[in-house]
């Protein structure tokens, strides 16, 4: 496997990504726009998810494709971001045809960033609907990572979190891309060090090139969480999208989402806790024009796990230090 040319989820043909954020709010929205409706699925493994339109993604349900996927800060208030994206898509005539009407299909997931030091006194209505519309308008094949979009106010147990992305091209020529907003209860780094748990999967020095620590810290296996660092800290959840240009069914897309969760476990310790809403959406654009053979699908799943682990580390690595931060950025240590 090798990274795609941009090392972003948009190396998967048919996808664009847009961010919108409010740094005073310390929160934001990220939109993955499908240029054409894409087959979609979801897998939730965290114990505290916040979602919209995830039931329709089950393989046995009728709707097969989606127009966009939203990742947002703001806890349950952030689910309003999908309404802004839906409005923008409707303005351009996008959506599932239902008689004379078009209904844009926009699943969404949120992370909890309410207690990160940002100004949350927004009045009657939260700002996420407008942030969602702005993120859709900004959608492009290139986008900012780190303290941007849904990763703007993200935190982990040890460092600032952020928005990360990575891609991989399999031996069979399929492209896989990952996008993730890292706001985990646990840590992306080993013990008290700056070394990333995802180091075995790093391509070049994409998140610092430090490798794993040697000797391995004696306390590294002890779970490092926000609860142990700050007893009041419950601002958690890592939400992500895994995508491919391979032609997949909804059932295969769900299996890809399950595999991408292995990347969570490789990059975060601990992951999938009862206080995280850890979730992965899967998208298949089918732009390669090919469906993977059964043996090739195994490699596709491995690429999904690897790309997700790398994207998580890159999200923490790319976060920018800002005044008023509750935790240091990785680059500041």
C-alpha positions in Angstrom: 0.0 0.0 0.0 1.0 3.6 -0.6 -0.6 6.9 0.1 -2.6 8.6 -2.6 -1.3 11.9 -4.2 -2.9 14.2 -1.6 -2.9 11.7 1.3 -6.5 12.9 2.0 -9.9 11.2 1.8 -10.4 13.2 -1.4 -8.0 10.9 -3.2 -11.1 8.8 -3.5 -12.6 10.0 -6.8 -16.1 11.5 -6.4 -15.6 13.1 -3.0 -15.1 16.7 -1.7 -14.7 18.0 1.8 -15.6 21.3 3.3 -14.9 22.8 6.7 -16.5 25.7 8.6 -15.6 26.7 12.1 -16.0 29.4 14.7 -12.8 29.8 16.8 -14.6 31.8 19.5 -17.1 29.0 19.8 -14.2 26.5 19.6 -16.3 24.2 17.4 -17.1 23.6 13.8 -18.5 21.3 11.1 -17.0 19.1 8.4 -19.0 17.9 5.4 -18.1 15.1 3.0 -19.9 15.8 -0.2 -20.6 13.0 -2.7 -20.4 14.3 -6.2 -22.9 11.6 -7.1 -25.0 9.6 -4.6 -22.7 7.0 -2.9 -23.5 3.7 -1.3 -23.2 4.2 2.5 -23.2 2.3 5.8 -22.3 2.9 9.4 -20.9 1.1 12.4 -21.2 2.5 15.9 -19.0 1.0 18.7 -18.9 3.8 21.2 -21.3 3.8 24.1 -22.6 7.4 23.8 -23.3 8.2 20.1 -25.2 11.2 18.8 -26.5 10.6 15.2 -29.0 11.5 12.5 -30.2 9.2 9.7 -28.1 6.2 10.7 -31.0 3.7 10.7 -31.5 4.0 7.0 -27.8 2.9 6.5 -28.6 -0.6 7.7 -28.1 -3.1 4.8 -31.7 -4.3 5.0 -33.2 -0.9 4.7 -34.4 0.6 1.4 -32.4 3.7 0.7 -29.0 2.7 -0.8 -27.1 5.9 -1.3 -26.5 9.3 0.4 -25.7 12.8 -0.9 -23.3 13.9 1.9 -22.1 13.0 5.4 -21.7 15.5 8.3 -19.3 15.4 11.2 -20.0 18.2 13.7 -19.0 19.5 17.1 -21.7 20.8 19.5 -23.0 17.6 21.0 -26.7 17.1 20.1 -26.9 20.8 19.1 -24.5 20.0 16.3 -27.0 17.6 14.6 -28.6 20.8 13.3 -25.6 21.1 10.9 -27.1 18.4 8.7 -30.2 20.7 8.2 -27.9 23.4 6.7 -26.2 20.9 4.4 -29.6 19.5 3.4 -30.8 23.0 2.6 -27.7 23.7 0.4 -28.1 20.4 -1.5 -31.8 21.2 -2.1 -30.9 24.6 -3.5 -28.8 22.7 -6.2 -31.5 20.2 -7.0 -29.8 17.3 -5.2 -31.6 14.5 -3.4 -33.6 11.3 -3.5 -36.5 11.7 -6.0 -39.8 11.2 -4.2 -42.6 12.0 -6.7 -42.1 15.7 -7.6 -39.8 16.4 -4.7 -36.1 15.9 -3.9 -35.0 14.9 -0.4 -31.3 15.2 0.2 -30.0 12.2 2.3 -27.5 13.5 4.9 -26.5 11.3 7.8 -24.6 13.0 10.6 -22.7 12.3 13.8 -21.5 14.7 16.5 -18.8 14.9 19.2 -19.0 16.5 22.6 -17.0 19.8 22.7 -19.2 22.0 24.9 -16.8 22.2 27.8 -13.6 23.1 25.9 -13.4 26.7 26.9 -15.3 28.2 23.9 -18.1 30.7 24.0 -21.3 28.7 23.9 -23.9 31.4 24.8 -25.4 31.5 21.3 -28.9 32.6 22.2 -32.0 30.8 21.1 -30.7 28.8 18.2 -27.2 27.2 17.9 -25.0 28.2 15.0 -24.5 24.7 13.5 -27.1 25.0 10.7 -25.3 27.9 9.2 -21.9 26.3 9.8 -23.2 23.2 8.0 -24.3 25.3 5.0 -21.0 27.2 5.0 -19.0 23.9 5.1 -20.9 22.5 2.1 -20.2 25.7 0.2 -16.5 25.3 0.9 -16.3 21.7 -0.2 -13.2 21.0 -2.3 -10.7 18.3 -3.1 -8.2 20.1 -0.7 -9.0 21.1 2.9 -7.4 22.1 6.2 -6.7 19.5 8.8 -5.9 19.9 12.6 -7.9 22.7 14.2 -10.5 23.0 11.5 -14.0 21.9 10.9 -15.4 19.3 13.3 -11.9 19.1 14.9 -11.7 22.8 15.9 -12.3 22.3 19.6 -11.4 18.6 19.9 -9.3 17.3 22.8 -7.8 14.0 23.8 -6.6 12.9 27.2 -3.1 14.3 26.6 -3.0 16.7 23.7 -5.4 18.8 21.6 -7.3 16.7 19.1 -8.2 17.7 15.6 -9.4 16.8 12.1 -7.2 14.2 10.4 -7.1 12.5 7.0 -5.1 9.9 5.1 -5.4 7.7 2.1 -4.0 4.4 0.7 -3.9 2.7 -2.6 -4.0 -1.1 -2.5 -2.0 -3.5 -4.6 -5.1 -4.1 -6.7 -5.4 -0.3 -7.4 -8.3 0.5 -5.2 -8.1 3.8 -3.3 -9.2 4.1 0.4 -9.5 7.3 2.3 -10.1 8.2 5.9 -11.4 11.4 7.6 -11.7 11.7 11.3 -12.5 14.2 14.1 -10.4 13.1 17.1 -12.0 14.0 20.4 -11.3 10.8 22.3 -11.7 10.0 26.0 -8.3 8.2 25.6 -5.0 9.2 24.2 -3.4 9.0 20.8 0.1 9.0 22.3 2.0 6.5 24.4 2.1 7.2 28.1 3.7 10.6 28.8 5.6 10.6 25.4 4.9 12.3 22.1 5.1 9.0 20.3 1.9 7.9 18.5 0.3 4.6 19.1 -0.3 4.5 15.3 3.5 4.7 14.6 3.8 1.2 13.0 1.5 2.4 10.2 3.1 5.8 9.6 4.0 6.8 6.0 7.3 8.8 5.9 7.1 11.4 8.7 3.4 12.3 8.2 2.9 12.6 12.0 6.4 13.4 13.2 8.4 10.3 12.3 9.2 9.4 15.9 8.3 5.7 15.8 7.5 3.9 19.0 9.4 4.8 22.2 12.3 2.7 23.2 12.4 1.5 25.9 8.6 1.3 26.1 7.4 3.3 29.1 6.4 1.1 32.1 3.1 3.0 32.5 2.2 3.0 28.8 -0.4 0.2 29.2 -2.3 2.0 31.9 -5.3 3.7 30.3 -4.8 7.5 30.1 -8.2 9.2 29.9 -9.8 12.6 30.3 -11.4 11.3 33.5 -8.0 10.6 35.1 -6.5 13.9 33.9 -9.5 16.1 34.6 -12.3 14.6 36.7 -14.9 17.0 35.1 -13.9 16.1 31.6 -16.5 14.3 29.5 -16.0 16.0 26.2 -15.5 12.9 24.1 -16.1 10.9 20.9 -14.1 10.2 17.7 -16.2 10.3 14.5 -15.0 9.3 11.1 -15.6 8.5 7.5 -13.9 5.7 5.5 -14.4 5.8 1.7 -13.3 3.9 -1.3 -13.7 4.0 -5.1 -14.4 0.3 -5.2 -17.9 -0.8 -6.0 -19.4 -2.1 -2.8 -22.9 -3.2 -1.6 -24.3 -1.7 1.6 -23.4 -4.9 3.4 -19.8 -4.7 2.2 -19.6 -1.0 3.0 -20.7 -1.8 6.6 -17.9 -4.4 6.8 -15.5 -1.7 5.6 -16.7 0.5 8.5 -16.2 -2.3 10.9 -12.6 -2.8 9.7 -11.9 0.9 10.0 -12.7 0.7 13.7 -9.6 -1.5 14.0 -7.8 1.8 13.2 -9.3 3.4 16.2 -8.0 0.5 18.4 -4.5 0.8 16.8 -4.3 4.6 17.3 -6.2 5.3 20.5 -5.8 3.8 24.0 -8.4 3.2 25.2 -11.0 3.3 22.4 -14.7 2.5 22.1 -15.4 3.4 25.8 -18.9 3.8 27.3 -18.3 7.6 27.3 -17.2 7.8 23.7 -19.7 7.8 20.8 -17.1 6.3 18.4 -18.6 5.9 14.9 -17.5 5.3 11.3 -19.5 6.0 8.2 -18.5 4.1 5.1 -18.9 5.5 1.5 -18.4 3.7 -1.8 -18.3 6.0 -4.8 -17.7 3.1 -7.2 -15.6 5.4 -9.4 -13.0 2.7 -10.1 -15.7 0.8 -12.0 -14.6 -2.5 -10.3 -15.9 -4.6 -7.4 -13.2 -6.3 -5.3 -12.8 -10.1 -5.5 -13.3 -11.7 -2.1 -9.6 -12.1 -1.5 -9.0 -8.4 -2.5 -11.7 -7.2 -0.1 -9.5 -8.4 2.8 -6.7 -6.1 1.6 -9.3 -3.3 1.2 -10.3 -3.8 4.9 -6.7 -3.8 6.0 -6.1 -0.5 4.1 -9.2 1.0 5.8 -7.8 0.1 9.3 -4.3 1.5 8.4 -5.6 4.7 6.8 -7.8 5.3 9.8 -5.0 4.9 12.3 -2.8 7.3 10.4 -5.7 9.8 10.0 -6.2 9.8 13.8 -2.5 10.5 14.5 -2.4 13.2 11.8 -5.4 14.9 13.4 -3.6 15.3 16.7 -0.3 16.1 15.1 -1.8 18.9 12.9 -3.7 20.6 15.7 -2.5 24.2 16.1 -1.8 25.8 19.5 -4.2 28.7 20.2 -4.7 31.2 23.1 -6.9 29.7 25.9 -6.2 26.1 25.0 -7.0 23.7 27.8 -4.4 21.2 26.6 -1.2 21.7 24.6 -1.0 21.0 20.9 1.3 18.2 19.9 3.7 20.6 18.1 4.1 22.8 21.3 5.7 20.0 23.4 
